[in-house]
Structures are given as C-alpha cells and as structure tokens.
Amino acid sequence: MYIKFFSKNELTLLAAMAILVPLAGEVKFYPFNEVYRVSFGPPALFLFLLGLRKVPAILCGTLAGVSVLAFRILLDAVFLEPFDWLVSIHANLPSFVYYFAYALVFFLLKIHQFNQRPWVIGLLGIVTEFAAGMSELFFERLLFEELTTIDAVHKIFIFAVFRSFFVVGLFSTLKYHESKLKETEIQKRNEHMIMVVSNLYEETILLKKTLQFAEKVTKQSYNLYKDLHEIKEGQRDFSLEGIPQQALRIAGEVHEIKKDNQRILSGLSKLITEESLLDYIDIDSLFSIIVRTNKKYAELLGKKIEFVFSISGTHPDYHAYTFTSIVNNLVSNSVEAINETGKIELLAEQNQDWLTIRVKDTGPGIPSQYKDVIFKPGFTLKFDSTGKSSTGIGLTYVKEVVEMHDGNVLLNNSEDGKGAAFTVHLPMAKITRKE
C-alpha cells in the first residue's frame, strides 16, 4: 500500500535494511555466557530508522523482523541436521518480536524529532533497546515456559546501554561528516560568489570607461553638428578646417567603445557559461516560475488571465536562463495581447532529441498578412491607451535565441481560430546539462 509513495532512494534503503540487518545480527559476541549474546542487528536497524524519516517505523520493524526470521530459518536449513521447519520458526520467532517491538517503541517515542540532539537519542535508544529486549524475553519465557530472572533483566539493560551509545557514537560521526561536507560546499559556493563578484567588478570598470567615452563622443558629435549647422545657416563661412579631424576623433572614440564592449561581452559570456553548470532546473519549477511572474504582470495591467500548463514525456533539467528567456517572452507577449480576460496555455513535450514548447492565448490573434514580418525588428501590433507602440523586439529576441541554439520558432493558427499560438522546437542537447 505504501510502496508507490516511496522514492527510489527510500526503496533502496529498505532493500539494504532487509539484507544488512540480518547479516549484522550474525556479527555477535557473548560477554557473559553462551546464553546472552550481543549482536549488531539492532544498532543497524536503529541507524536505518534514523535515516528513513518518511517511512513508517513500524513498517521498517516488520520488514527487518521478517528478514531476520527468514534468514535464520535459512541458516538452520543449511546447517542443522535434521531440519524441522516448525521447530526453526518456533526457535527464531522471538527475534521477530524483538525487531517489531524495537520499531514500535521507536515510533511511540518519536525519536525522529530529536535528530539534532544525539544525547537525547542515546537516552531514548536505551529505552527502546530495553523495551525490545524485555518484549523478546517475555515472549521467550511465554513460548518456552521459563521464568524471568532479575539477572536476565539486568543483562538486557547493560546490552541496551552499550548498543545505544554505540549507535549514538556512530550516528554523531555520520552527522559530523555530513556537517563538514555541507561546510565545504558552503565554502566552495562562497568562494565561487567572490570570484563572480570579482569578475563583475572588472567588467564594471570597463563599462564605466565606455560610458565616459560615450559621453565624450556625444559632446564631440554635438560640437560637429553645431559647426555644420552654423555653416548651413550662414552664420559662419564655409570651411572644412578642423571638421575632418573632428570626424576622425569621433570615429576613433566609437572604435574604442566598440573594443571595450567586445571585451565586456567576452567577459560576461564566459561568466554566464561558467555559471550555467549551476543553473539547471526541472521543467515543473520553470513553468511555475513563469506562470507566477506573468500572473503578477497580468494583475499589474488589470487583466484577469487563466494560466494552464501541461507536460508530456520524460524531461531532464533544463538550462533555466535559456528556457525562461524564451518562454517568458512569449507568455508576456500573450499577456499584453489579451484585452481584459483570457486564457494562456503552455505545453512542453519531449520527443526523442527535441523539446517542443507551445504557447497559446485567447487574444485577438495575428492576421495572416503579418505572419512573415512578425519576427522583424521593430514590428508590433501592440499599442497602449495613448497610442504609443511597444518596442517590437520581444519576438525578434526569441527568434534570435532559439536559432542560436539550432532551433526554430513558428507562428501557428489556433485550432479554434482564436488567439495566437507559437511553437518552439529546441534540440535537447543544447539546453540540457552536459554529462
């Protein structure tokens, strides 16, 4: 009943528990006599119970108890002569009771909530071990009709203390190792951020220089304009003296700006390439981000728009910046196109080596005569209440980014003849993490 709700990692741990707990139970020693043994099966179960936080503890205890019982019956079948199934089950059944009681007490004491307090786990572990040991002892006495002695109870308590603090020591070591790994990871991220900021700082220095040059060029261009305007208006005699030199200086400054911009572009491109390894996200999260962002945009524009997205096929993580820059532009275009109320549908489909993204809206649509120019720079069909047009570069940018990744974007007619529908095809290899 529970299996379908477990992750692959949890199922792997359950399988490991079913194998390792019986094996650990056979690693034992006898500190007092041949009757009382100390095995490592319970500590192994304790560690698995601490690790499997989302799996019911009673289920873990039942599985561990059954696997221990089955393993010991198998050993009897191999090594005992003659072998009797009923006798073997009868002899090993207390072990099942022990592991089941162990998990039950673990669950009742809610030990999971003390994961950050090892000393509390140690004390509660003693209670768990002792309760499970007493359950096994009473079951044995009931099964074999023997009397329970104070000495037996005393030894069970000693075993509980020993094994509990053995587990706590091992658990604390694992937690310490985990914390050191997290600390190392945080340190790496901090160092990475320092390098990013440092690289950005270098680019800002070049950018400031470029802005200074741009301001200088603007002044020189304006001075040249004044000179030419005065000549045109007859305010001064026509003369080319100084004008060629002014034009040459302007050309030189513009060339310097161009070189600086090339250096800035190179630096930022390298930075984005290095960062891209950290920025791959699952498609559900990407769609959720885009929908949330555009819902706020629609509310800002005073529009009531319903957003729906669907996903088909098996999708790896996609490069977040590339995916969102393409889809978000298309969706925001749809938000702007819809008058007051409407609906925007997003679809992602993975088919072999290609990702297909479809964005459909219920806006006024795009007339067929504009289909060939809709991606041209500056072309727009959107105007605000004052009659001012939009920039008309959104779809141009989408087309440029898509084609840069060896894909294509198409304007399709909606099946019902209402609204616009854009379809983007992208090669999977261009937008997924390189192995």
Secondary structure, 3 states (H helix, E strand, C coil): CCHHHCCHHHHHHHHHHHHHHHHHHCCEECCCCCCCCEECHHHHHHHHHHHCCCCCHHHHHHHHHHHHHHHHHHHHHHHCCCCCHHHHHHHHHHHHHHHHHHHHHHHHCCHHHHCCCHHHHHHHHHHHHHHHHHHHHHHHHHHHCCCCCHHHHHHHHHHHHHHHHHHHHHHHHHHHHHHHHHHHHHHHHHHHHHHHHHHHHHHHHHHHHHHHHHHHHHHHHHHHHHHHHHHHCCCCCCCCCCHHHHHHHHHHHHHHHHHHHHHHHHHHHHHHHHHHHHCEECHHHHHHHHHHHHHHHHHHCCCEEEEEEEEECCCCCEEHHHHHHHHHHHHHHHHHHCCCEEEEEEEEEEECCEEEEEEEECCCCCCHHHCCCCCCCCCCCCECCCCCECCCCHHHHHHHHHHHCCCEEEEEECCCCCCEEEEEEEEHHHHECCC
